[in-house]
Amino acid sequence: MGHRMSGAFAIALQITAPVMLVMLLINLGGGLLSRLMPALQIFYLLLPLQILITYILLRITSDGLFLWYMRYAEEGLTGFLSP
Protein backbone atom coordinates (compact mmCIF):
# COMPACT_ATOMS: atom_id res chain seq x y z
CA MET A 1 0.00 0.00 0.00
CA GLY A 2 2.80 2.41 0.83
CA HIS A 3 4.52 1.69 -2.46
CA ARG A 4 1.38 2.61 -4.39
CA MET A 5 0.92 5.81 -2.39
CA SER A 6 4.50 6.89 -2.95
CA GLY A 7 4.09 6.14 -6.65
CA ALA A 8 0.90 8.22 -6.78
CA PHE A 9 2.67 11.10 -5.01
CA ALA A 10 5.60 10.87 -7.44
CA ILE A 11 3.31 10.95 -10.47
CA ALA A 12 1.42 13.93 -9.01
CA LEU A 13 4.69 15.83 -8.59
CA GLN A 14 5.71 14.99 -12.15
CA ILE A 15 2.37 16.17 -13.51
CA THR A 16 2.46 19.47 -11.62
CA ALA A 17 6.17 20.13 -12.18
CA PRO A 18 5.75 22.41 -15.26
CA VAL A 19 3.19 24.59 -13.50
CA MET A 20 5.25 24.76 -10.31
CA LEU A 21 8.37 25.71 -12.27
CA VAL A 22 6.61 28.48 -14.17
CA MET A 23 5.05 29.84 -10.98
CA LEU A 24 8.44 29.80 -9.26
CA LEU A 25 10.01 31.74 -12.14
CA ILE A 26 7.19 34.29 -12.15
CA ASN A 27 7.49 34.78 -8.38
CA LEU A 28 11.27 35.14 -8.60
CA GLY A 29 10.88 37.73 -11.35
CA GLY A 30 8.23 39.51 -9.31
CA GLY A 31 10.51 39.54 -6.28
CA LEU A 32 13.30 41.05 -8.35
CA LEU A 33 10.96 43.70 -9.74
CA SER A 34 9.68 44.39 -6.24
CA ARG A 35 13.24 45.11 -5.10
CA LEU A 36 13.88 47.34 -8.10
CA MET A 37 10.59 49.27 -7.82
CA PRO A 38 9.49 49.17 -4.15
CA ALA A 39 6.66 51.69 -4.61
CA LEU A 40 4.85 49.50 -7.15
CA GLN A 41 2.74 46.60 -5.89
CA ILE A 42 4.22 43.96 -8.19
CA PHE A 43 2.53 40.88 -6.73
CA TYR A 44 -0.87 42.55 -7.01
CA LEU A 45 -0.18 43.15 -10.70
CA LEU A 46 1.31 39.69 -11.30
CA LEU A 47 -1.68 37.73 -9.99
CA PRO A 48 -3.76 37.98 -13.21
CA LEU A 49 -0.65 37.16 -15.22
CA GLN A 50 -0.03 34.07 -13.11
CA ILE A 51 -3.60 32.89 -13.57
CA LEU A 52 -3.44 33.45 -17.33
CA ILE A 53 -0.09 31.69 -17.77
CA THR A 54 -1.19 28.75 -15.63
CA TYR A 55 -4.40 28.40 -17.61
CA ILE A 56 -2.54 28.48 -20.94
CA LEU A 57 0.09 26.02 -19.71
CA LEU A 58 -2.54 23.59 -18.45
CA ARG A 59 -4.48 23.85 -21.73
CA ILE A 60 -1.33 23.03 -23.70
CA THR A 61 -0.12 20.14 -21.54
CA SER A 62 -3.38 18.64 -20.25
CA ASP A 63 -3.85 16.05 -23.02
CA GLY A 64 -0.43 14.52 -22.56
CA LEU A 65 -0.61 14.69 -18.78
CA PHE A 66 -4.00 12.96 -18.61
CA LEU A 67 -2.84 10.22 -20.98
CA TRP A 68 0.26 9.74 -18.84
CA TYR A 69 -1.85 9.53 -15.68
CA MET A 70 -4.32 7.10 -17.28
CA ARG A 71 -1.44 4.80 -18.25
CA TYR A 72 -0.16 4.93 -14.66
CA ALA A 73 -3.64 4.28 -13.24
CA GLU A 74 -4.21 1.38 -15.65
CA GLU A 75 -0.95 -0.26 -14.59
CA GLY A 76 -1.81 0.22 -10.92
CA LEU A 77 -5.36 -1.05 -11.17
CA THR A 78 -4.48 -4.20 -13.08
CA GLY A 79 -2.60 -5.34 -9.98
CA PHE A 80 -5.82 -5.10 -7.96
CA LEU A 81 -8.03 -6.77 -10.55
CA SER A 82 -5.85 -9.72 -11.53
CA PRO A 83 -6.56 -12.94 -9.57
Distance bins in CASP14 RR format, pairs under 12 A and 6 or more apart:
PFRMAT RR
TARGET T0000
AUTHOR 0000-0000-0000
RMODE 2
METHOD distances of the structure
MODEL  1
1 7 0 0 0 0 0 1 0 0 0 0 0
1 8 0 0 0 0 0 1 0 0 0 0 0
1 80 0 0 0 0 0 1 0 0 0 0 0
2 8 0 0 0 0 1 0 0 0 0 0 0
2 9 0 0 0 0 1 0 0 0 0 0 0
2 10 0 0 0 0 0 1 0 0 0 0 0
3 9 0 0 0 0 0 1 0 0 0 0 0
3 10 0 0 0 0 0 1 0 0 0 0 0
3 76 0 0 0 0 0 1 0 0 0 0 0
3 79 0 0 0 0 0 1 0 0 0 0 0
4 10 0 0 0 0 0 1 0 0 0 0 0
4 11 0 0 0 0 0 1 0 0 0 0 0
4 72 0 0 0 0 0 1 0 0 0 0 0
4 73 0 0 0 0 0 1 0 0 0 0 0
4 75 0 0 0 0 0 1 0 0 0 0 0
4 76 1 0 0 1 0 0 0 0 0 0 0
4 77 0 0 0 0 0 1 0 0 0 0 0
4 79 0 0 0 0 1 0 0 0 0 0 0
4 80 0 0 0 0 1 0 0 0 0 0 0
5 11 0 0 0 0 0 1 0 0 0 0 0
5 12 0 0 0 0 0 1 0 0 0 0 0
5 76 0 0 0 0 0 1 0 0 0 0 0
6 12 0 0 0 0 0 1 0 0 0 0 0
6 13 0 0 0 0 0 1 0 0 0 0 0
7 13 0 0 0 0 1 0 0 0 0 0 0
7 14 0 0 0 0 1 0 0 0 0 0 0
7 15 0 0 0 0 0 1 0 0 0 0 0
7 69 0 0 0 0 0 1 0 0 0 0 0
7 72 0 0 0 0 1 0 0 0 0 0 0
7 73 0 0 0 0 0 1 0 0 0 0 0
7 75 0 0 0 0 0 1 0 0 0 0 0
7 76 0 0 0 0 1 0 0 0 0 0 0
8 14 0 0 0 0 0 1 0 0 0 0 0
8 15 0 0 0 0 0 1 0 0 0 0 0
8 69 0 0 0 0 1 0 0 0 0 0 0
8 72 0 0 0 0 1 0 0 0 0 0 0
8 73 0 0 0 0 1 0 0 0 0 0 0
8 75 0 0 0 0 0 1 0 0 0 0 0
8 76 0 0 0 0 1 0 0 0 0 0 0
8 77 0 0 0 0 0 1 0 0 0 0 0
9 15 0 0 0 0 0 1 0 0 0 0 0
9 16 0 0 0 0 0 1 0 0 0 0 0
9 72 0 0 0 0 0 1 0 0 0 0 0
10 16 0 0 0 0 0 1 0 0 0 0 0
10 17 0 0 0 0 0 1 0 0 0 0 0
10 69 0 0 0 0 0 1 0 0 0 0 0
10 72 0 0 0 0 1 0 0 0 0 0 0
11 17 0 0 0 0 0 1 0 0 0 0 0
11 65 0 0 0 0 1 0 0 0 0 0 0
11 66 0 0 0 0 0 1 0 0 0 0 0
11 68 1 0 0 1 0 0 0 0 0 0 0
11 69 1 0 0 1 0 0 0 0 0 0 0
11 70 0 0 0 0 0 1 0 0 0 0 0
11 71 0 0 0 0 1 0 0 0 0 0 0
11 72 1 0 1 0 0 0 0 0 0 0 0
11 73 0 0 0 0 1 0 0 0 0 0 0
11 75 0 0 0 0 0 1 0 0 0 0 0
11 76 0 0 0 0 0 1 0 0 0 0 0
12 19 0 0 0 0 0 1 0 0 0 0 0
12 20 0 0 0 0 0 1 0 0 0 0 0
12 65 0 0 0 0 0 1 0 0 0 0 0
12 68 0 0 0 0 0 1 0 0 0 0 0
12 69 0 0 0 0 1 0 0 0 0 0 0
12 72 0 0 0 0 0 1 0 0 0 0 0
12 73 0 0 0 0 0 1 0 0 0 0 0
13 19 0 0 0 0 0 1 0 0 0 0 0
13 20 0 0 0 0 1 0 0 0 0 0 0
13 21 0 0 0 0 0 1 0 0 0 0 0
14 20 0 0 0 0 0 1 0 0 0 0 0
14 21 0 0 0 0 0 1 0 0 0 0 0
14 61 0 0 0 0 0 1 0 0 0 0 0
14 64 0 0 0 0 0 1 0 0 0 0 0
14 65 0 0 0 0 1 0 0 0 0 0 0
14 68 1 0 0 1 0 0 0 0 0 0 0
14 69 0 0 0 0 1 0 0 0 0 0 0
14 72 0 0 0 0 1 0 0 0 0 0 0
15 57 0 0 0 0 0 1 0 0 0 0 0
15 58 0 0 0 0 0 1 0 0 0 0 0
15 61 0 0 0 0 1 0 0 0 0 0 0
15 62 0 0 0 0 1 0 0 0 0 0 0
15 64 0 0 0 0 1 0 0 0 0 0 0
15 65 1 0 1 0 0 0 0 0 0 0 0
15 66 0 0 0 0 1 0 0 0 0 0 0
15 67 0 0 0 0 0 1 0 0 0 0 0
15 68 1 0 0 1 0 0 0 0 0 0 0
15 69 1 0 0 1 0 0 0 0 0 0 0
15 70 0 0 0 0 0 1 0 0 0 0 0
15 72 0 0 0 0 1 0 0 0 0 0 0
15 73 0 0 0 0 0 1 0 0 0 0 0
16 22 0 0 0 0 0 1 0 0 0 0 0
16 23 0 0 0 0 1 0 0 0 0 0 0
16 24 0 0 0 0 0 1 0 0 0 0 0
16 54 0 0 0 0 0 1 0 0 0 0 0
16 57 0 0 0 0 0 1 0 0 0 0 0
16 58 0 0 0 0 1 0 0 0 0 0 0
16 61 0 0 0 0 0 1 0 0 0 0 0
16 62 0 0 0 0 0 1 0 0 0 0 0
16 65 0 0 0 0 1 0 0 0 0 0 0
16 69 0 0 0 0 0 1 0 0 0 0 0
17 23 0 0 0 0 0 1 0 0 0 0 0
17 24 0 0 0 0 0 1 0 0 0 0 0
17 57 0 0 0 0 0 1 0 0 0 0 0
17 61 0 0 0 0 0 1 0 0 0 0 0
17 65 0 0 0 0 0 1 0 0 0 0 0
17 68 0 0 0 0 0 1 0 0 0 0 0
18 24 0 0 0 0 0 1 0 0 0 0 0
18 25 0 0 0 0 0 1 0 0 0 0 0
18 53 0 0 0 0 0 1 0 0 0 0 0
18 54 0 0 0 0 1 0 0 0 0 0 0
18 56 0 0 0 0 0 1 0 0 0 0 0
18 57 1 0 0 1 0 0 0 0 0 0 0
18 58 0 0 0 0 1 0 0 0 0 0 0
18 60 0 0 0 0 1 0 0 0 0 0 0
18 61 1 0 1 0 0 0 0 0 0 0 0
18 62 0 0 0 0 0 1 0 0 0 0 0
18 64 0 0 0 0 0 1 0 0 0 0 0
18 65 0 0 0 0 1 0 0 0 0 0 0
19 25 0 0 0 0 0 1 0 0 0 0 0
19 26 0 0 0 0 0 1 0 0 0 0 0
19 50 0 0 0 0 0 1 0 0 0 0 0
19 51 0 0 0 0 0 1 0 0 0 0 0
19 53 0 0 0 0 1 0 0 0 0 0 0
19 54 1 0 1 0 0 0 0 0 0 0 0
19 55 0 0 0 0 0 1 0 0 0 0 0
19 56 0 0 0 0 0 1 0 0 0 0 0
19 57 1 0 1 0 0 0 0 0 0 0 0
19 58 1 0 0 1 0 0 0 0 0 0 0
19 59 0 0 0 0 0 1 0 0 0 0 0
19 60 0 0 0 0 0 1 0 0 0 0 0
19 61 0 0 0 0 1 0 0 0 0 0 0
19 62 0 0 0 0 0 1 0 0 0 0 0
19 65 0 0 0 0 1 0 0 0 0 0 0
20 26 0 0 0 0 0 1 0 0 0 0 0
20 27 0 0 0 0 0 1 0 0 0 0 0
20 50 0 0 0 0 0 1 0 0 0 0 0
20 54 0 0 0 0 0 1 0 0 0 0 0
20 57 0 0 0 0 0 1 0 0 0 0 0
21 27 0 0 0 0 0 1 0 0 0 0 0
21 28 0 0 0 0 0 1 0 0 0 0 0
21 53 0 0 0 0 0 1 0 0 0 0 0
21 54 0 0 0 0 0 1 0 0 0 0 0
21 57 0 0 0 0 1 0 0 0 0 0 0
21 61 0 0 0 0 0 1 0 0 0 0 0
22 28 0 0 0 0 0 1 0 0 0 0 0
22 29 0 0 0 0 0 1 0 0 0 0 0
22 49 0 0 0 0 0 1 0 0 0 0 0
22 50 0 0 0 0 1 0 0 0 0 0 0
22 51 0 0 0 0 0 1 0 0 0 0 0
22 52 0 0 0 0 0 1 0 0 0 0 0
22 53 1 0 0 1 0 0 0 0 0 0 0
22 54 1 0 0 1 0 0 0 0 0 0 0
22 55 0 0 0 0 0 1 0 0 0 0 0
22 56 0 0 0 0 1 0 0 0 0 0 0
22 57 1 0 1 0 0 0 0 0 0 0 0
22 58 0 0 0 0 0 1 0 0 0 0 0
22 60 0 0 0 0 0 1 0 0 0 0 0
22 61 0 0 0 0 0 1 0 0 0 0 0
23 29 0 0 0 0 0 1 0 0 0 0 0
23 30 0 0 0 0 0 1 0 0 0 0 0
23 46 0 0 0 0 0 1 0 0 0 0 0
23 47 0 0 0 0 0 1 0 0 0 0 0
23 49 0 0 0 0 0 1 0 0 0 0 0
23 50 1 0 0 1 0 0 0 0 0 0 0
23 51 0 0 0 0 0 1 0 0 0 0 0
23 53 0 0 0 0 1 0 0 0 0 0 0
23 54 1 0 0 1 0 0 0 0 0 0 0
23 57 0 0 0 0 1 0 0 0 0 0 0
23 58 0 0 0 0 0 1 0 0 0 0 0
24 30 0 0 0 0 0 1 0 0 0 0 0
24 31 0 0 0 0 0 1 0 0 0 0 0
24 50 0 0 0 0 0 1 0 0 0 0 0
25 31 0 0 0 0 0 1 0 0 0 0 0
25 32 0 0 0 0 0 1 0 0 0 0 0
25 46 0 0 0 0 0 1 0 0 0 0 0
25 49 0 0 0 0 0 1 0 0 0 0 0
25 50 0 0 0 0 0 1 0 0 0 0 0
25 53 0 0 0 0 1 0 0 0 0 0 0
25 57 0 0 0 0 0 1 0 0 0 0 0
26 32 0 0 0 0 0 1 0 0 0 0 0
26 33 0 0 0 0 0 1 0 0 0 0 0
26 42 0 0 0 0 0 1 0 0 0 0 0
26 43 0 0 0 0 1 0 0 0 0 0 0
26 45 0 0 0 0 0 1 0 0 0 0 0
26 46 1 0 0 1 0 0 0 0 0 0 0
26 47 0 0 0 0 1 0 0 0 0 0 0
26 48 0 0 0 0 0 1 0 0 0 0 0
26 49 1 0 0 1 0 0 0 0 0 0 0
26 50 1 0 1 0 0 0 0 0 0 0 0
26 51 0 0 0 0 0 1 0 0 0 0 0
26 52 0 0 0 0 0 1 0 0 0 0 0
26 53 1 0 0 1 0 0 0 0 0 0 0
26 54 0 0 0 0 1 0 0 0 0 0 0
26 57 0 0 0 0 0 1 0 0 0 0 0
27 33 0 0 0 0 0 1 0 0 0 0 0
27 34 0 0 0 0 1 0 0 0 0 0 0
27 42 0 0 0 0 1 0 0 0 0 0 0
27 43 0 0 0 0 1 0 0 0 0 0 0
27 46 1 0 0 1 0 0 0 0 0 0 0
27 47 0 0 0 0 0 1 0 0 0 0 0
27 49 0 0 0 0 0 1 0 0 0 0 0
27 50 0 0 0 0 1 0 0 0 0 0 0
27 53 0 0 0 0 0 1 0 0 0 0 0
28 34 0 0 0 0 0 1 0 0 0 0 0
28 35 0 0 0 0 0 1 0 0 0 0 0
28 42 0 0 0 0 0 1 0 0 0 0 0
28 43 0 0 0 0 0 1 0 0 0 0 0
28 46 0 0 0 0 0 1 0 0 0 0 0
29 35 0 0 0 0 1 0 0 0 0 0 0
29 36 0 0 0 0 1 0 0 0 0 0 0
29 37 0 0 0 0 0 1 0 0 0 0 0
29 42 0 0 0 0 1 0 0 0 0 0 0
29 43 0 0 0 0 0 1 0 0 0 0 0
29 46 0 0 0 0 1 0 0 0 0 0 0
29 49 0 0 0 0 0 1 0 0 0 0 0
29 50 0 0 0 0 0 1 0 0 0 0 0
30 36 0 0 0 0 1 0 0 0 0 0 0
30 37 0 0 0 0 1 0 0 0 0 0 0
30 40 0 0 0 0 0 1 0 0 0 0 0
30 41 0 0 0 0 0 1 0 0 0 0 0
30 42 1 0 1 0 0 0 0 0 0 0 0
30 43 1 0 0 1 0 0 0 0 0 0 0
30 44 0 0 0 0 0 1 0 0 0 0 0
30 45 0 0 0 0 1 0 0 0 0 0 0
30 46 1 0 1 0 0 0 0 0 0 0 0
30 47 0 0 0 0 0 1 0 0 0 0 0
30 49 0 0 0 0 1 0 0 0 0 0 0
30 50 0 0 0 0 1 0 0 0 0 0 0
31 37 0 0 0 0 0 1 0 0 0 0 0
31 38 0 0 0 0 0 1 0 0 0 0 0
31 40 0 0 0 0 0 1 0 0 0 0 0
31 41 0 0 0 0 0 1 0 0 0 0 0
31 42 1 0 0 1 0 0 0 0 0 0 0
31 43 1 0 0 1 0 0 0 0 0 0 0
31 45 0 0 0 0 0 1 0 0 0 0 0
31 46 0 0 0 0 1 0 0 0 0 0 0
32 38 0 0 0 0 0 1 0 0 0 0 0
32 42 0 0 0 0 1 0 0 0 0 0 0
32 43 0 0 0 0 0 1 0 0 0 0 0
32 46 0 0 0 0 0 1 0 0 0 0 0
33 39 0 0 0 0 0 1 0 0 0 0 0
33 40 1 0 0 1 0 0 0 0 0 0 0
33 41 0 0 0 0 0 1 0 0 0 0 0
33 42 1 0 1 0 0 0 0 0 0 0 0
33 43 0 0 0 0 1 0 0 0 0 0 0
33 44 0 0 0 0 0 1 0 0 0 0 0
33 45 0 0 0 0 1 0 0 0 0 0 0
33 46 0 0 0 0 1 0 0 0 0 0 0
33 49 0 0 0 0 0 1 0 0 0 0 0
34 40 1 0 0 1 0 0 0 0 0 0 0
34 41 0 0 0 0 1 0 0 0 0 0 0
34 42 1 0 1 0 0 0 0 0 0 0 0
34 43 1 0 0 1 0 0 0 0 0 0 0
34 44 0 0 0 0 0 1 0 0 0 0 0
34 45 0 0 0 0 0 1 0 0 0 0 0
34 46 0 0 0 0 1 0 0 0 0 0 0
35 42 0 0 0 0 1 0 0 0 0 0 0
36 42 0 0 0 0 1 0 0 0 0 0 0
37 43 0 0 0 0 0 1 0 0 0 0 0
37 45 0 0 0 0 0 1 0 0 0 0 0
40 46 0 0 0 0 0 1 0 0 0 0 0
41 47 0 0 0 0 0 1 0 0 0 0 0
42 49 0 0 0 0 0 1 0 0 0 0 0
42 50 0 0 0 0 0 1 0 0 0 0 0
43 49 0 0 0 0 0 1 0 0 0 0 0
43 50 0 0 0 0 1 0 0 0 0 0 0
44 50 0 0 0 0 0 1 0 0 0 0 0
46 52 0 0 0 0 0 1 0 0 0 0 0
46 53 0 0 0 0 1 0 0 0 0 0 0
46 54 0 0 0 0 0 1 0 0 0 0 0
47 53 0 0 0 0 0 1 0 0 0 0 0
47 54 0 0 0 0 0 1 0 0 0 0 0
48 54 0 0 0 0 0 1 0 0 0 0 0
48 55 0 0 0 0 0 1 0 0 0 0 0
49 55 0 0 0 0 0 1 0 0 0 0 0
49 56 0 0 0 0 0 1 0 0 0 0 0
50 56 0 0 0 0 0 1 0 0 0 0 0
50 57 0 0 0 0 0 1 0 0 0 0 0
51 57 0 0 0 0 0 1 0 0 0 0 0
51 58 0 0 0 0 0 1 0 0 0 0 0
52 58 0 0 0 0 0 1 0 0 0 0 0
52 59 0 0 0 0 0 1 0 0 0 0 0
53 59 0 0 0 0 0 1 0 0 0 0 0
53 60 0 0 0 0 0 1 0 0 0 0 0
54 60 0 0 0 0 0 1 0 0 0 0 0
54 61 0 0 0 0 0 1 0 0 0 0 0
54 62 0 0 0 0 0 1 0 0 0 0 0
55 61 0 0 0 0 0 1 0 0 0 0 0
55 62 0 0 0 0 0 1 0 0 0 0 0
56 62 0 0 0 0 0 1 0 0 0 0 0
57 65 0 0 0 0 0 1 0 0 0 0 0
58 64 0 0 0 0 0 1 0 0 0 0 0
58 65 0 0 0 0 1 0 0 0 0 0 0
58 66 0 0 0 0 0 1 0 0 0 0 0
59 65 0 0 0 0 0 1 0 0 0 0 0
61 67 0 0 0 0 0 1 0 0 0 0 0
61 68 0 0 0 0 1 0 0 0 0 0 0
61 69 0 0 0 0 0 1 0 0 0 0 0
62 68 0 0 0 0 0 1 0 0 0 0 0
62 69 0 0 0 0 0 1 0 0 0 0 0
63 69 0 0 0 0 0 1 0 0 0 0 0
63 70 0 0 0 0 0 1 0 0 0 0 0
64 70 0 0 0 0 1 0 0 0 0 0 0
64 71 0 0 0 0 1 0 0 0 0 0 0
65 71 0 0 0 0 0 1 0 0 0 0 0
65 72 0 0 0 0 0 1 0 0 0 0 0
66 72 0 0 0 0 0 1 0 0 0 0 0
66 73 0 0 0 0 0 1 0 0 0 0 0
67 73 0 0 0 0 0 1 0 0 0 0 0
67 74 0 0 0 0 0 1 0 0 0 0 0
68 74 0 0 0 0 0 1 0 0 0 0 0
68 75 0 0 0 0 0 1 0 0 0 0 0
69 75 0 0 0 0 0 1 0 0 0 0 0
69 76 0 0 0 0 0 1 0 0 0 0 0
70 76 0 0 0 0 0 1 0 0 0 0 0
70 77 0 0 0 0 0 1 0 0 0 0 0
71 77 0 0 0 0 0 1 0 0 0 0 0
71 78 0 0 0 0 0 1 0 0 0 0 0
72 78 0 0 0 0 0 1 0 0 0 0 0
73 79 0 0 0 0 0 1 0 0 0 0 0
73 80 0 0 0 0 0 1 0 0 0 0 0
73 81 0 0 0 0 0 1 0 0 0 0 0
74 80 0 0 0 0 0 1 0 0 0 0 0
74 81 0 0 0 0 0 1 0 0 0 0 0
75 81 0 0 0 0 0 1 0 0 0 0 0
75 82 0 0 0 0 0 1 0 0 0 0 0
76 82 0 0 0 0 0 1 0 0 0 0 0
END
